[in-house]
Amino acid sequence: FGLKGVTKRSAFVIDKQGKIKYAEILDDPGKIPSFDKIKETLEQYGK
């Protein structure tokens, strides 16, 4: 089964001031964003 016409996967971490602290946009909809990088960013800026 193909993924033609499926949008790109993406992940963002935005702080309380509305600033983007992490962004990942993947061209391949069959891949998922890096949860490890998201977790690291949340640990760094999530306070």
PQR file of N, CA, C, O and H, with PARSE charges and radii, in Angstrom:
ATOM      1  N   PHE A   1       0.854  -1.163   0.000 -0.4000 1.5000
ATOM      2  CA  PHE A   1       0.000   0.000   0.000 -0.0000 2.0000
ATOM      3  C   PHE A   1       0.891   1.213   0.000  0.5500 1.7000
ATOM      4  O   PHE A   1       1.882   1.271   0.728 -0.5500 1.4000
ATOM      5  N   GLY A   2       0.540   2.176  -0.812 -0.4000 1.5000
ATOM      6  CA  GLY A   2       1.357   3.380  -0.963 -0.0000 2.0000
ATOM      7  C   GLY A   2       0.863   4.514  -0.083  0.5500 1.7000
ATOM      8  O   GLY A   2      -0.239   4.472   0.465 -0.5500 1.4000
ATOM      9  H   GLY A   2      -0.265   2.129  -1.403  0.4000 1.0000
ATOM     10  N   LEU A   3       1.694   5.509   0.034 -0.4000 1.5000
ATOM     11  CA  LEU A   3       1.334   6.668   0.848 -0.0000 2.0000
ATOM     12  C   LEU A   3       1.210   7.922  -0.011  0.5500 1.7000
ATOM     13  O   LEU A   3       1.381   9.038   0.480 -0.5500 1.4000
ATOM     14  H   LEU A   3       2.589   5.543  -0.411  0.4000 1.0000
ATOM     15  N   LYS A   4       0.912   7.732  -1.296 -0.4000 1.5000
ATOM     16  CA  LYS A   4       0.762   8.861  -2.199 -0.0000 2.0000
ATOM     17  C   LYS A   4      -0.392   9.747  -1.737  0.5500 1.7000
ATOM     18  O   LYS A   4      -1.479   9.258  -1.428 -0.5500 1.4000
ATOM     19  H   LYS A   4       0.774   6.825  -1.695  0.4000 1.0000
ATOM     20  N   GLY A   5      -0.145  11.037  -1.694 -0.4000 1.5000
ATOM     21  CA  GLY A   5      -1.170  11.976  -1.277 -0.0000 2.0000
ATOM     22  C   GLY A   5      -1.241  12.204   0.224  0.5500 1.7000
ATOM     23  O   GLY A   5      -2.058  12.995   0.695 -0.5500 1.4000
ATOM     24  H   GLY A   5       0.738  11.434  -1.945  0.4000 1.0000
ATOM     25  N   VAL A   6      -0.389  11.512   0.978 -0.4000 1.5000
ATOM     26  CA  VAL A   6      -0.363  11.676   2.431 -0.0000 2.0000
ATOM     27  C   VAL A   6       0.547  12.854   2.770  0.5500 1.7000
ATOM     28  O   VAL A   6       1.610  13.020   2.173 -0.5500 1.4000
ATOM     29  H   VAL A   6       0.274  10.869   0.594  0.4000 1.0000
ATOM     30  N   THR A   7       0.130  13.651   3.710 -0.4000 1.5000
ATOM     31  CA  THR A   7       0.947  14.796   4.104 -0.0000 2.0000
ATOM     32  C   THR A   7       2.210  14.354   4.831  0.5500 1.7000
ATOM     33  O   THR A   7       2.326  13.211   5.274 -0.5500 1.4000
ATOM     34  H   THR A   7      -0.734  13.516   4.195  0.4000 1.0000
ATOM     35  N   LYS A   8       3.150  15.282   4.943 -0.4000 1.5000
ATOM     36  CA  LYS A   8       4.405  15.010   5.636 -0.0000 2.0000
ATOM     37  C   LYS A   8       4.149  14.908   7.135  0.5500 1.7000
ATOM     38  O   LYS A   8       3.233  15.535   7.666 -0.5500 1.4000
ATOM     39  H   LYS A   8       3.056  16.211   4.583  0.4000 1.0000
ATOM     40  N   ARG A   9       4.959  14.121   7.798 -0.4000 1.5000
ATOM     41  CA  ARG A   9       4.899  14.061   9.262 -0.0000 2.0000
ATOM     42  C   ARG A   9       5.773  15.178   9.809  0.5500 1.7000
ATOM     43  O   ARG A   9       6.791  15.534   9.217 -0.5500 1.4000
ATOM     44  H   ARG A   9       5.704  13.611   7.367  0.4000 1.0000
ATOM     45  N   SER A  10       5.361  15.724  10.944 -0.4000 1.5000
ATOM     46  CA  SER A  10       6.143  16.789  11.564 -0.0000 2.0000
ATOM     47  C   SER A  10       5.935  16.775  13.069  0.5500 1.7000
ATOM     48  O   SER A  10       4.964  16.223  13.587 -0.5500 1.4000
ATOM     49  H   SER A  10       4.534  15.434  11.425  0.4000 1.0000
ATOM     50  N   ALA A  11       6.886  17.402  13.751 -0.4000 1.5000
ATOM     51  CA  ALA A  11       6.805  17.541  15.206 -0.0000 2.0000
ATOM     52  C   ALA A  11       7.394  18.890  15.579  0.5500 1.7000
ATOM     53  O   ALA A  11       8.394  19.323  15.008 -0.5500 1.4000
ATOM     54  H   ALA A  11       7.675  17.850  13.331  0.4000 1.0000
ATOM     55  N   PHE A  12       6.767  19.546  16.538 -0.4000 1.5000
ATOM     56  CA  PHE A  12       7.234  20.846  17.003 -0.0000 2.0000
ATOM     57  C   PHE A  12       7.173  20.886  18.519  0.5500 1.7000
ATOM     58  O   PHE A  12       6.287  20.290  19.132 -0.5500 1.4000
ATOM     59  H   PHE A  12       5.954  19.194  17.003  0.4000 1.0000
ATOM     60  N   VAL A  13       8.129  21.597  19.124 -0.4000 1.5000
ATOM     61  CA  VAL A  13       8.084  21.910  20.547 -0.0000 2.0000
ATOM     62  C   VAL A  13       8.086  23.429  20.624  0.5500 1.7000
ATOM     63  O   VAL A  13       8.994  24.086  20.115 -0.5500 1.4000
ATOM     64  H   VAL A  13       8.849  22.081  18.626  0.4000 1.0000
ATOM     65  N   ILE A  14       7.065  23.977  21.263 -0.4000 1.5000
ATOM     66  CA  ILE A  14       6.898  25.422  21.365 -0.0000 2.0000
ATOM     67  C   ILE A  14       6.875  25.793  22.835  0.5500 1.7000
ATOM     68  O   ILE A  14       6.148  25.184  23.620 -0.5500 1.4000
ATOM     69  H   ILE A  14       6.328  23.443  21.676  0.4000 1.0000
ATOM     70  N   ASP A  15       7.680  26.804  23.221 -0.4000 1.5000
ATOM     71  CA  ASP A  15       7.751  27.181  24.630 -0.0000 2.0000
ATOM     72  C   ASP A  15       6.556  28.047  25.032  0.5500 1.7000
ATOM     73  O   ASP A  15       5.699  28.359  24.205 -0.5500 1.4000
ATOM     74  H   ASP A  15       8.271  27.298  22.583  0.4000 1.0000
ATOM     75  N   LYS A  16       6.509  28.427  26.293 -0.4000 1.5000
ATOM     76  CA  LYS A  16       5.372  29.181  26.829 -0.0000 2.0000
ATOM     77  C   LYS A  16       5.241  30.563  26.205  0.5500 1.7000
ATOM     78  O   LYS A  16       4.162  31.156  26.226 -0.5500 1.4000
ATOM     79  H   LYS A  16       7.205  28.173  26.965  0.4000 1.0000
ATOM     80  N   GLN A  17       6.342  31.083  25.646 -0.4000 1.5000
ATOM     81  CA  GLN A  17       6.313  32.391  24.991 -0.0000 2.0000
ATOM     82  C   GLN A  17       5.945  32.272  23.509  0.5500 1.7000
ATOM     83  O   GLN A  17       5.882  33.276  22.799 -0.5500 1.4000
ATOM     84  H   GLN A  17       7.218  30.602  25.629  0.4000 1.0000
ATOM     85  N   GLY A  18       5.706  31.056  23.051 -0.4000 1.5000
ATOM     86  CA  GLY A  18       5.319  30.829  21.671 -0.0000 2.0000
ATOM     87  C   GLY A  18       6.483  30.690  20.704  0.5500 1.7000
ATOM     88  O   GLY A  18       6.285  30.722  19.490 -0.5500 1.4000
ATOM     89  H   GLY A  18       5.758  30.241  23.628  0.4000 1.0000
ATOM     90  N   LYS A  19       7.695  30.535  21.227 -0.4000 1.5000
ATOM     91  CA  LYS A  19       8.877  30.373  20.375 -0.0000 2.0000
ATOM     92  C   LYS A  19       9.099  28.896  20.063  0.5500 1.7000
ATOM     93  O   LYS A  19       8.980  28.036  20.936 -0.5500 1.4000
ATOM     94  H   LYS A  19       7.855  30.509  22.213  0.4000 1.0000
ATOM     95  N   ILE A  20       9.421  28.625  18.819 -0.4000 1.5000
ATOM     96  CA  ILE A  20       9.688  27.248  18.403 -0.0000 2.0000
ATOM     97  C   ILE A  20      11.073  26.850  18.887  0.5500 1.7000
ATOM     98  O   ILE A  20      12.070  27.480  18.534 -0.5500 1.4000
ATOM     99  H   ILE A  20       9.518  29.323  18.110  0.4000 1.0000
ATOM    100  N   LYS A  21      11.128  25.807  19.693 -0.4000 1.5000
ATOM    101  CA  LYS A  21      12.392  25.313  20.233 -0.0000 2.0000
ATOM    102  C   LYS A  21      12.877  24.083  19.482  0.5500 1.7000
ATOM    103  O   LYS A  21      14.065  23.761  19.522 -0.5500 1.4000
ATOM    104  H   LYS A  21      10.318  25.296  19.981  0.4000 1.0000
ATOM    105  N   TYR A  22      11.975  23.397  18.801 -0.4000 1.5000
ATOM    106  CA  TYR A  22      12.342  22.213  18.024 -0.0000 2.0000
ATOM    107  C   TYR A  22      11.344  22.063  16.892  0.5500 1.7000
ATOM    108  O   TYR A  22      10.137  22.200  17.087 -0.5500 1.4000
ATOM    109  H   TYR A  22      11.011  23.659  18.768  0.4000 1.0000
ATOM    110  N   ALA A  23      11.862  21.779  15.709 -0.4000 1.5000
ATOM    111  CA  ALA A  23      11.003  21.519  14.556 -0.0000 2.0000
ATOM    112  C   ALA A  23      11.629  20.417  13.722  0.5500 1.7000
ATOM    113  O   ALA A  23      12.829  20.435  13.447 -0.5500 1.4000
ATOM    114  H   ALA A  23      12.843  21.668  15.551  0.4000 1.0000
ATOM    115  N   GLU A  24      10.817  19.471  13.327 -0.4000 1.5000
ATOM    116  CA  GLU A  24      11.271  18.400  12.449 -0.0000 2.0000
ATOM    117  C   GLU A  24      10.151  18.113  11.454  0.5500 1.7000
ATOM    118  O   GLU A  24       9.026  17.797  11.841 -0.5500 1.4000
ATOM    119  H   GLU A  24       9.842  19.457  13.550  0.4000 1.0000
ATOM    120  N   ILE A  25      10.474  18.226  10.176 -0.4000 1.5000
ATOM    121  CA  ILE A  25       9.515  17.960   9.109 -0.0000 2.0000
ATOM    122  C   ILE A  25      10.134  16.909   8.201  0.5500 1.7000
ATOM    123  O   ILE A  25      11.217  17.105   7.651 -0.5500 1.4000
ATOM    124  H   ILE A  25      11.388  18.482   9.862  0.4000 1.0000
ATOM    125  N   LEU A  26       9.439  15.805   8.055 -0.4000 1.5000
ATOM    126  CA  LEU A  26       9.971  14.683   7.293 -0.0000 2.0000
ATOM    127  C   LEU A  26       9.304  14.591   5.928  0.5500 1.7000
ATOM    128  O   LEU A  26       8.080  14.666   5.822 -0.5500 1.4000
ATOM    129  H   LEU A  26       8.559  15.646   8.502  0.4000 1.0000
ATOM    130  N   ASP A  27      10.109  14.428   4.886 -0.4000 1.5000
ATOM    131  CA  ASP A  27       9.569  14.280   3.536 -0.0000 2.0000
ATOM    132  C   ASP A  27       8.916  12.921   3.323  0.5500 1.7000
ATOM    133  O   ASP A  27       7.997  12.790   2.515 -0.5500 1.4000
ATOM    134  H   ASP A  27      11.103  14.367   4.972  0.4000 1.0000
ATOM    135  N   ASP A  28       9.389  11.917   4.042 -0.4000 1.5000
ATOM    136  CA  ASP A  28       8.880  10.552   3.893 -0.0000 2.0000
ATOM    137  C   ASP A  28       7.790  10.299   4.937  0.5500 1.7000
ATOM    138  O   ASP A  28       8.100  10.201   6.124 -0.5500 1.4000
ATOM    139  H   ASP A  28      10.136  12.024   4.698  0.4000 1.0000
ATOM    140  N   PRO A  29       6.512  10.190   4.525 -0.5600 1.5000
ATOM    141  CA  PRO A  29       5.441   9.969   5.495  0.2800 2.0000
ATOM    142  C   PRO A  29       5.516   8.610   6.179  0.5500 1.7000
ATOM    143  O   PRO A  29       4.794   8.363   7.145 -0.5500 1.4000
ATOM    144  N   GLY A  30       6.378   7.731   5.690 -0.4000 1.5000
ATOM    145  CA  GLY A  30       6.551   6.423   6.317 -0.0000 2.0000
ATOM    146  C   GLY A  30       7.477   6.456   7.521  0.5500 1.7000
ATOM    147  O   GLY A  30       7.577   5.471   8.252 -0.5500 1.4000
ATOM    148  H   GLY A  30       6.964   7.932   4.905  0.4000 1.0000
ATOM    149  N   LYS A  31       8.153   7.577   7.735 -0.4000 1.5000
ATOM    150  CA  LYS A  31       9.055   7.722   8.885 -0.0000 2.0000
ATOM    151  C   LYS A  31       8.371   8.554   9.958  0.5500 1.7000
ATOM    152  O   LYS A  31       7.448   9.318   9.675 -0.5500 1.4000
ATOM    153  H   LYS A  31       8.071   8.377   7.141  0.4000 1.0000
ATOM    154  N   ILE A  32       8.831   8.398  11.187 -0.4000 1.5000
ATOM    155  CA  ILE A  32       8.264   9.172  12.291 -0.0000 2.0000
ATOM    156  C   ILE A  32       9.337  10.101  12.859  0.5500 1.7000
ATOM    157  O   ILE A  32      10.528   9.806  12.761 -0.5500 1.4000
ATOM    158  H   ILE A  32       9.580   7.777  11.418  0.4000 1.0000
ATOM    159  N   PRO A  33       8.920  11.223  13.453 -0.5600 1.5000
ATOM    160  CA  PRO A  33       9.886  12.141  14.049  0.2800 2.0000
ATOM    161  C   PRO A  33      10.676  11.466  15.170  0.5500 1.7000
ATOM    162  O   PRO A  33      10.250  10.453  15.724 -0.5500 1.4000
ATOM    163  N   SER A  34      11.819  12.038  15.490 -0.4000 1.5000
ATOM    164  CA  SER A  34      12.693  11.498  16.530 -0.0000 2.0000
ATOM    165  C   SER A  34      12.132  11.826  17.912  0.5500 1.7000
ATOM    166  O   SER A  34      12.204  12.966  18.371 -0.5500 1.4000
ATOM    167  H   SER A  34      12.165  12.861  15.040  0.4000 1.0000
ATOM    168  N   PHE A  35      11.576  10.814  18.562 -0.4000 1.5000
ATOM    169  CA  PHE A  35      11.021  11.034  19.897 -0.0000 2.0000
ATOM    170  C   PHE A  35      12.116  11.332  20.913  0.5500 1.7000
ATOM    171  O   PHE A  35      11.873  12.034  21.894 -0.5500 1.4000
ATOM    172  H   PHE A  35      11.517   9.888  18.189  0.4000 1.0000
ATOM    173  N   ASP A  36      13.317  10.808  20.690 -0.4000 1.5000
ATOM    174  CA  ASP A  36      14.430  11.102  21.595 -0.0000 2.0000
ATOM    175  C   ASP A  36      14.789  12.583  21.553  0.5500 1.7000
ATOM    176  O   ASP A  36      15.019  13.193  22.598 -0.5500 1.4000
ATOM    177  H   ASP A  36      13.515  10.238  19.893  0.4000 1.0000
ATOM    178  N   LYS A  37      14.840  13.166  20.363 -0.4000 1.5000
ATOM    179  CA  LYS A  37      15.157  14.591  20.232 -0.0000 2.0000
ATOM    180  C   LYS A  37      14.038  15.453  20.815  0.5500 1.7000
ATOM    181  O   LYS A  37      14.302  16.486  21.429 -0.5500 1.4000
ATOM    182  H   LYS A  37      14.654  12.671  19.514  0.4000 1.0000
ATOM    183  N   ILE A  38      12.804  15.031  20.623 -0.4000 1.5000
ATOM    184  CA  ILE A  38      11.672  15.762  21.201 -0.0000 2.0000
ATOM    185  C   ILE A  38      11.765  15.727  22.722  0.5500 1.7000
ATOM    186  O   ILE A  38      11.583  16.752  23.379 -0.5500 1.4000
ATOM    187  H   ILE A  38      12.590  14.192  20.124  0.4000 1.0000
ATOM    188  N   LYS A  39      12.047  14.563  23.279 -0.4000 1.5000
ATOM    189  CA  LYS A  39      12.167  14.416  24.732 -0.0000 2.0000
ATOM    190  C   LYS A  39      13.306  15.274  25.274  0.5500 1.7000
ATOM    191  O   LYS A  39      13.150  15.930  26.304 -0.5500 1.4000
ATOM    192  H   LYS A  39      12.195  13.731  22.746  0.4000 1.0000
ATOM    193  N   GLU A  40      14.449  15.276  24.589 -0.4000 1.5000
ATOM    194  CA  GLU A  40      15.583  16.101  25.019 -0.0000 2.0000
ATOM    195  C   GLU A  40      15.206  17.580  25.040  0.5500 1.7000
ATOM    196  O   GLU A  40      15.556  18.301  25.974 -0.5500 1.4000
ATOM    197  H   GLU A  40      14.575  14.743  23.752  0.4000 1.0000
ATOM    198  N   THR A  41      14.494  18.024  24.013 -0.4000 1.5000
ATOM    199  CA  THR A  41      14.079  19.421  23.937 -0.0000 2.0000
ATOM    200  C   THR A  41      13.100  19.752  25.052  0.5500 1.7000
ATOM    201  O   THR A  41      13.201  20.812  25.670 -0.5500 1.4000
ATOM    202  H   THR A  41      14.210  17.438  23.254  0.4000 1.0000
ATOM    203  N   LEU A  42      12.157  18.863  25.317 -0.4000 1.5000
ATOM    204  CA  LEU A  42      11.205  19.092  26.403 -0.0000 2.0000
ATOM    205  C   LEU A  42      11.907  19.161  27.749  0.5500 1.7000
ATOM    206  O   LEU A  42      11.559  19.987  28.593 -0.5500 1.4000
ATOM    207  H   LEU A  42      12.075  18.001  24.815  0.4000 1.0000
ATOM    208  N   GLU A  43      12.890  18.299  27.951 -0.4000 1.5000
ATOM    209  CA  GLU A  43      13.636  18.319  29.210 -0.0000 2.0000
ATOM    210  C   GLU A  43      14.431  19.609  29.353  0.5500 1.7000
ATOM    211  O   GLU A  43      14.581  20.129  30.458 -0.5500 1.4000
ATOM    212  H   GLU A  43      13.173  17.628  27.265  0.4000 1.0000
ATOM    213  N   GLN A  44      14.940  20.125  28.243 -0.4000 1.5000
ATOM    214  CA  GLN A  44      15.742  21.345  28.280 -0.0000 2.0000
ATOM    215  C   GLN A  44      14.878  22.592  28.469  0.5500 1.7000
ATOM    216  O   GLN A  44      15.238  23.477  29.245 -0.5500 1.4000
ATOM    217  H   GLN A  44      14.819  19.702  27.344  0.4000 1.0000
ATOM    218  N   TYR A  45      13.748  22.671  27.772 -0.4000 1.5000
ATOM    219  CA  TYR A  45      12.937  23.886  27.775 -0.0000 2.0000
ATOM    220  C   TYR A  45      11.596  23.738  28.485  0.5500 1.7000
ATOM    221  O   TYR A  45      10.857  24.716  28.598 -0.5500 1.4000
ATOM    222  H   TYR A  45      13.456  21.952  27.142  0.4000 1.0000
ATOM    223  N   GLY A  46      11.270  22.564  28.955 -0.4000 1.5000
ATOM    224  CA  GLY A  46       9.952  22.321  29.512 -0.0000 2.0000
ATOM    225  C   GLY A  46       9.741  22.783  30.939  0.5500 1.7000
ATOM    226  O   GLY A  46       8.745  22.416  31.563 -0.5500 1.4000
ATOM    227  H   GLY A  46      11.871  21.770  28.863  0.4000 1.0000
ATOM    228  N   LYS A  47      10.635  23.561  31.459 -0.4000 1.5000
ATOM    229  CA  LYS A  47      10.515  24.010  32.859 -0.0000 2.0000
ATOM    230  C   LYS A  47       9.789  25.313  32.970  0.5500 1.7000
ATOM    231  O   LYS A  47       9.605  25.825  34.075 -0.5500 1.4000
ATOM    232  H   LYS A  47      11.444  23.858  30.953  0.4000 1.0000
TER
END
